[in-house]
């Protein structure tokens, strides 16, 4: 079997020679290009060979780094579309300056963030002092500057898609968001209260995402027939959904139905939602719309994949392995974490084991070797050049 055939078989609950360790953008775990910044340097400092390339955060997609990491560690990085079939949008301008030991970024939308220096490489999230969308005026400003230009011709789209036509790996294509876009632009608190105080604005933002999908991304889906379609939401936290199931159905249902109808028409193997937090109440809603996948299934949010699997036997799950066991001093937790979860879930099928996000700056090369030794053995994966742990 090649990688594409193997992936499709796991999604369908069929037998495979081994289950691949695949990572998806947004919460890539042990795959999809590997490590960056502090994490990459930490692995080098603790013994990883320098020929294993690190991820380039600025470029966001580096095929050579992905190949280098995947070949060394025996993971699967899916093919990834790195273009939009249109002329670019005007975009948002910003200026950065230093203050009190932090980087302050001011955008021409009125948004302001504060972050540690070199935040992306330092594994640190920015602090939003104000968000891009605060009211209707700021929304109109943002939308005007971030709506792409004219769609390419059909021939231009065919030419851009041609390299992906004959593929032996699964193809991943992101399809924007629904309420997650409101949260990104307005912040979690305003995105929640907006559903009550200004529902028309919330619908406009969600409808804008749907318009972009139909015009710019659906033609790619129809042309390429990808195996993986992804919606980025981050609509949960450690106690459940950030918005009520009723609001999610009301505001997002039609967009999801449109996506899953298209997915069925092109025979996509999985429509997957990327969200943090406790997904217990979200999965039934996704299943109702025809979505059949979710990741990264955070451990500390209290998710129980065994319970969810009993309720949704045909759902595809990715992740659910605690990333902290690879950190220095936690090596004795590695084997129990894997053995308590992976064998049982592999028996049920439709499960791709992975970390529930990505490596942390406290990880070590030795612990990563130990973790992947146990995980490869459990999944039957023969790939990778890393030194197998004997402990």
PLY file of the C-alpha trace (Angstrom):
ply
format ascii 1.0
element vertex 391
property float x
property float y
property float z
element edge 390
property int vertex1
property int vertex2
end_header
0.00 0.00 0.00
1.16 3.56 -0.59
0.50 6.41 1.85
-2.66 7.51 0.11
-4.16 4.03 0.02
-3.18 3.43 3.64
-4.78 6.67 4.79
-8.01 6.00 2.91
-8.23 2.49 4.34
-7.87 3.69 7.95
-10.57 6.34 7.40
-12.89 3.59 6.13
-12.16 1.21 9.01
-10.37 -1.26 6.76
-7.31 -3.39 7.47
-3.89 -1.89 6.73
-0.30 -3.08 6.91
0.33 -0.34 9.49
-1.34 2.85 10.73
0.58 5.97 9.63
1.53 8.75 12.03
-0.05 11.65 10.18
-0.21 15.27 11.32
-2.51 18.02 10.06
-1.82 21.77 10.01
-2.83 23.71 13.10
-2.03 20.90 15.51
0.53 18.80 13.70
1.79 16.75 16.62
4.75 14.64 15.52
4.33 15.19 11.80
3.62 17.85 9.17
7.09 19.33 8.94
8.36 18.75 12.44
9.74 21.30 14.88
10.67 24.98 14.79
12.36 27.66 16.85
13.10 26.76 20.46
11.76 23.24 20.00
14.01 22.50 17.05
17.06 23.95 18.82
16.23 21.93 21.93
16.18 18.70 19.91
19.52 19.58 18.32
21.02 20.45 21.71
19.92 17.11 23.16
21.23 14.96 20.32
19.16 15.16 17.12
21.36 15.10 13.99
21.57 18.53 12.30
20.69 17.04 8.90
17.09 16.74 10.16
15.72 20.06 9.00
13.58 22.37 11.08
10.35 24.07 10.17
10.39 27.61 8.80
7.65 29.45 10.70
7.82 32.48 8.44
7.22 30.57 5.19
4.56 28.33 6.83
5.19 25.56 4.30
8.56 24.05 3.52
8.32 20.80 1.53
12.01 20.00 2.02
11.78 20.34 5.81
8.64 18.22 5.78
10.38 15.52 3.76
13.49 15.59 5.96
11.51 15.31 9.19
9.12 12.65 7.91
11.85 10.42 6.53
13.90 10.57 9.74
11.05 10.07 12.20
8.85 7.84 10.07
5.82 10.14 9.99
3.44 11.13 7.19
3.10 14.71 6.02
0.12 15.06 3.66
0.32 17.08 0.49
-0.77 20.65 1.09
-2.19 23.30 -1.25
-0.09 26.45 -0.86
-1.93 28.80 -3.23
-5.28 30.52 -3.72
-6.53 30.56 -7.35
-6.97 34.32 -7.53
-5.29 37.68 -7.45
-4.15 38.68 -3.93
-6.10 40.93 -1.61
-4.89 44.34 -0.48
-4.05 42.96 2.95
-3.46 44.51 6.35
-0.49 46.71 7.15
1.25 46.78 10.51
4.18 48.35 12.34
6.20 46.82 15.15
8.12 48.51 17.93
9.70 47.54 21.26
8.25 48.58 24.61
9.01 47.34 28.13
10.77 44.26 26.79
7.90 43.26 24.47
7.11 43.62 20.80
4.05 45.78 20.17
2.35 45.30 16.80
-0.13 47.94 15.65
-2.33 47.15 12.63
-4.12 49.62 10.40
-7.36 47.88 11.40
-6.96 49.26 14.92
-5.87 45.92 16.36
-2.93 45.92 18.77
-1.01 42.92 20.05
1.77 42.53 22.59
4.13 39.57 22.45
7.52 38.38 23.56
10.30 38.97 21.08
10.47 36.36 18.33
7.18 34.97 19.66
6.58 32.29 17.04
9.99 30.72 17.49
9.65 31.11 21.27
6.46 29.00 21.37
4.46 31.92 22.78
1.01 33.26 21.94
0.45 37.01 21.44
-1.71 39.04 23.82
-4.44 40.93 21.94
-4.93 44.35 23.45
-7.58 45.07 20.82
-8.91 42.92 17.96
-9.37 43.60 14.25
-13.17 43.65 14.49
-14.72 45.73 17.27
-17.85 47.03 15.52
-19.39 47.24 12.06
-17.03 49.97 10.86
-13.91 47.99 11.74
-15.46 44.89 10.15
-16.10 46.70 6.85
-12.51 47.98 6.87
-11.13 44.47 7.50
-13.37 42.77 4.93
-12.53 45.23 2.16
-8.79 44.67 2.60
-8.94 40.91 3.00
-11.32 39.86 0.24
-9.21 38.36 -2.59
-9.19 39.67 -6.13
-10.52 38.10 -9.33
-10.62 34.32 -9.68
-8.10 32.78 -12.07
-9.28 31.35 -15.34
-10.21 27.67 -15.50
-7.01 26.98 -17.41
-4.87 28.72 -14.77
-6.56 26.65 -12.07
-5.98 23.44 -14.03
-2.30 24.26 -14.44
-1.85 25.03 -10.73
-3.59 21.79 -9.76
-1.73 19.56 -12.20
1.20 18.68 -9.84
-1.28 17.11 -7.40
-3.18 14.99 -9.93
-1.04 11.84 -9.70
-0.31 11.49 -6.00
0.64 8.71 -3.62
-0.02 10.74 -0.45
-3.32 12.12 0.87
-4.07 15.71 -0.10
-5.11 18.24 2.56
-7.19 21.32 1.73
-8.33 23.87 4.35
-11.80 25.39 3.91
-11.62 28.38 6.27
-14.06 28.53 9.19
-17.52 29.51 10.44
-17.87 30.90 13.96
-14.13 30.39 14.40
-13.57 33.33 12.06
-15.71 35.54 14.32
-13.59 34.45 17.28
-10.35 35.11 15.42
-11.38 38.58 14.33
-13.30 39.81 17.37
-11.82 37.78 20.22
-13.54 34.98 22.18
-15.57 37.20 24.52
-16.92 39.53 21.84
-17.51 36.60 19.47
-19.77 35.02 22.09
-21.70 38.15 23.09
-22.05 39.20 19.44
-24.42 36.27 18.94
-26.85 38.07 21.28
-25.96 41.75 20.84
-25.34 41.91 17.08
-26.27 38.57 15.46
-26.45 40.22 12.03
-22.76 41.08 12.19
-21.86 37.55 13.26
-23.83 36.15 10.32
-22.12 38.54 7.93
-18.68 37.32 8.98
-19.73 33.67 8.73
-21.42 34.29 5.36
-18.25 36.02 4.12
-16.30 32.85 4.87
-18.89 30.84 2.93
-18.65 33.22 -0.03
-14.86 32.84 -0.12
-15.19 29.07 0.01
-17.68 28.92 -2.85
-15.77 31.27 -5.12
-12.13 30.39 -4.49
-11.88 27.00 -2.75
-14.76 24.89 -4.02
-13.30 24.98 -7.57
-10.09 23.50 -6.14
-12.02 20.79 -4.31
-13.85 19.85 -7.51
-10.63 19.83 -9.53
-8.40 18.00 -7.03
-10.82 15.75 -5.13
-8.70 15.88 -1.94
-8.78 13.18 0.70
-8.88 15.66 3.62
-11.06 18.77 3.93
-10.53 20.82 7.08
-12.56 23.50 8.88
-10.72 25.45 11.58
-12.99 26.41 14.47
-11.33 26.33 17.93
-14.86 26.56 19.29
-14.32 24.62 22.53
-12.40 25.12 25.76
-11.59 22.84 28.69
-15.18 22.74 29.95
-16.99 22.30 26.64
-18.18 24.48 23.78
-17.59 28.24 23.84
-21.01 28.83 22.30
-24.20 26.87 22.78
-25.09 23.94 20.53
-28.23 25.88 19.55
-26.19 28.85 18.34
-23.74 26.58 16.55
-26.57 24.87 14.68
-28.29 28.15 13.88
-25.26 30.15 12.73
-23.03 27.44 11.26
-25.26 24.57 10.16
-25.93 25.69 6.61
-22.23 26.26 5.92
-21.35 22.80 7.20
-24.06 21.18 5.15
-22.75 22.90 2.03
-19.22 21.64 2.76
-20.24 18.06 3.46
-22.49 17.91 0.39
-19.47 18.87 -1.73
-17.24 16.43 0.17
-19.58 13.55 -0.65
-19.70 14.55 -4.31
-15.89 14.33 -4.62
-15.65 11.28 -2.33
-13.41 12.98 0.24
-12.42 10.53 2.96
-12.67 12.91 5.89
-14.11 16.34 6.67
-12.25 17.22 9.82
-12.69 20.04 12.33
-9.68 21.51 14.14
-10.61 22.61 17.64
-9.04 22.68 21.06
-10.89 21.88 24.27
-13.58 19.40 25.27
-15.30 18.11 22.12
-17.91 15.92 23.86
-20.86 18.15 22.92
-19.43 19.20 19.57
-18.98 15.78 17.96
-22.74 14.99 17.95
-23.38 18.28 16.09
-20.64 17.57 13.56
-21.93 14.04 13.03
-25.41 15.44 12.42
-24.06 17.57 9.55
-22.00 14.81 7.97
-18.60 15.87 9.33
-16.67 12.71 10.19
-13.41 13.84 11.82
-11.94 15.93 14.63
-8.47 16.77 15.96
-6.28 17.18 18.03
-8.47 15.85 20.93
-6.73 17.56 23.83
-5.92 15.41 26.84
-6.13 18.06 29.55
-9.62 19.07 28.40
-11.00 15.79 29.75
-11.82 14.17 26.42
-12.55 10.44 26.49
-12.08 8.91 23.04
-13.19 5.49 24.21
-16.58 6.92 25.20
-16.85 8.96 21.99
-15.90 5.95 19.91
-18.77 3.91 21.37
-21.22 6.66 20.40
-19.70 7.41 16.99
-18.10 4.25 15.60
-17.50 5.73 12.12
-15.94 9.01 13.25
-12.24 9.55 12.45
-10.10 10.86 15.32
-6.54 12.18 15.32
-4.33 12.78 18.37
-5.21 12.31 22.07
-1.67 11.54 23.24
-0.28 13.82 25.96
2.60 15.89 24.58
4.11 16.53 28.02
5.31 12.92 28.38
8.14 13.76 25.94
9.40 16.57 28.18
12.53 16.09 30.24
11.91 14.04 33.40
8.70 12.45 32.09
10.20 9.48 30.29
8.55 6.94 32.61
5.14 8.25 31.47
5.72 7.51 27.80
4.89 3.82 27.58
1.81 4.00 29.90
0.40 6.91 27.85
0.69 4.98 24.60
-0.35 1.56 25.89
-3.39 2.85 27.77
-4.86 4.42 24.63
-3.44 3.37 21.28
-3.93 -0.44 21.17
-7.58 -0.21 22.17
-8.36 2.57 19.71
-6.52 0.83 16.87
-8.81 -2.15 17.36
-11.85 0.09 16.81
-10.33 1.54 13.64
-10.55 5.05 12.19
-7.90 6.39 14.56
-4.58 8.10 13.80
-2.47 8.35 16.99
-0.52 11.55 17.49
0.28 14.17 20.10
-2.63 16.43 21.00
-0.79 19.49 19.65
2.94 19.68 19.06
6.20 19.20 20.88
7.11 21.64 23.65
10.44 23.41 24.30
11.09 21.09 27.28
11.19 17.96 25.09
14.37 15.96 24.56
15.71 13.98 21.63
16.09 10.88 23.79
12.48 11.04 24.97
11.20 11.62 21.44
13.13 8.55 20.29
11.64 6.57 23.15
8.12 7.81 22.43
8.29 7.04 18.73
9.95 3.67 19.33
6.92 2.59 21.37
4.40 4.25 19.04
5.92 2.75 15.88
5.99 -0.68 17.48
2.35 -0.38 18.58
1.12 0.78 15.16
3.35 -1.62 13.21
5.07 1.31 11.47
8.46 0.22 10.04
9.58 3.67 8.87
12.10 6.16 10.20
15.88 6.33 10.66
15.88 7.53 14.27
17.69 5.34 16.84
15.21 2.95 18.45
15.15 3.12 22.23
16.02 -0.08 24.11
14.55 1.09 27.44
0 1
1 2
2 3
3 4
4 5
5 6
6 7
7 8
8 9
9 10
10 11
11 12
12 13
13 14
14 15
15 16
16 17
17 18
18 19
19 20
20 21
21 22
22 23
23 24
24 25
25 26
26 27
27 28
28 29
29 30
30 31
31 32
32 33
33 34
34 35
35 36
36 37
37 38
38 39
39 40
40 41
41 42
42 43
43 44
44 45
45 46
46 47
47 48
48 49
49 50
50 51
51 52
52 53
53 54
54 55
55 56
56 57
57 58
58 59
59 60
60 61
61 62
62 63
63 64
64 65
65 66
66 67
67 68
68 69
69 70
70 71
71 72
72 73
73 74
74 75
75 76
76 77
77 78
78 79
79 80
80 81
81 82
82 83
83 84
84 85
85 86
86 87
87 88
88 89
89 90
90 91
91 92
92 93
93 94
94 95
95 96
96 97
97 98
98 99
99 100
100 101
101 102
102 103
103 104
104 105
105 106
106 107
107 108
108 109
109 110
110 111
111 112
112 113
113 114
114 115
115 116
116 117
117 118
118 119
119 120
120 121
121 122
122 123
123 124
124 125
125 126
126 127
127 128
128 129
129 130
130 131
131 132
132 133
133 134
134 135
135 136
136 137
137 138
138 139
139 140
140 141
141 142
142 143
143 144
144 145
145 146
146 147
147 148
148 149
149 150
150 151
151 152
152 153
153 154
154 155
155 156
156 157
157 158
158 159
159 160
160 161
161 162
162 163
163 164
164 165
165 166
166 167
167 168
168 169
169 170
170 171
171 172
172 173
173 174
174 175
175 176
176 177
177 178
178 179
179 180
180 181
181 182
182 183
183 184
184 185
185 186
186 187
187 188
188 189
189 190
190 191
191 192
192 193
193 194
194 195
195 196
196 197
197 198
198 199
199 200
200 201
201 202
202 203
203 204
204 205
205 206
206 207
207 208
208 209
209 210
210 211
211 212
212 213
213 214
214 215
215 216
216 217
217 218
218 219
219 220
220 221
221 222
222 223
223 224
224 225
225 226
226 227
227 228
228 229
229 230
230 231
231 232
232 233
233 234
234 235
235 236
236 237
237 238
238 239
239 240
240 241
241 242
242 243
243 244
244 245
245 246
246 247
247 248
248 249
249 250
250 251
251 252
252 253
253 254
254 255
255 256
256 257
257 258
258 259
259 260
260 261
261 262
262 263
263 264
264 265
265 266
266 267
267 268
268 269
269 270
270 271
271 272
272 273
273 274
274 275
275 276
276 277
277 278
278 279
279 280
280 281
281 282
282 283
283 284
284 285
285 286
286 287
287 288
288 289
289 290
290 291
291 292
292 293
293 294
294 295
295 296
296 297
297 298
298 299
299 300
300 301
301 302
302 303
303 304
304 305
305 306
306 307
307 308
308 309
309 310
310 311
311 312
312 313
313 314
314 315
315 316
316 317
317 318
318 319
319 320
320 321
321 322
322 323
323 324
324 325
325 326
326 327
327 328
328 329
329 330
330 331
331 332
332 333
333 334
334 335
335 336
336 337
337 338
338 339
339 340
340 341
341 342
342 343
343 344
344 345
345 346
346 347
347 348
348 349
349 350
350 351
351 352
352 353
353 354
354 355
355 356
356 357
357 358
358 359
359 360
360 361
361 362
362 363
363 364
364 365
365 366
366 367
367 368
368 369
369 370
370 371
371 372
372 373
373 374
374 375
375 376
376 377
377 378
378 379
379 380
380 381
381 382
382 383
383 384
384 385
385 386
386 387
387 388
388 389
389 390
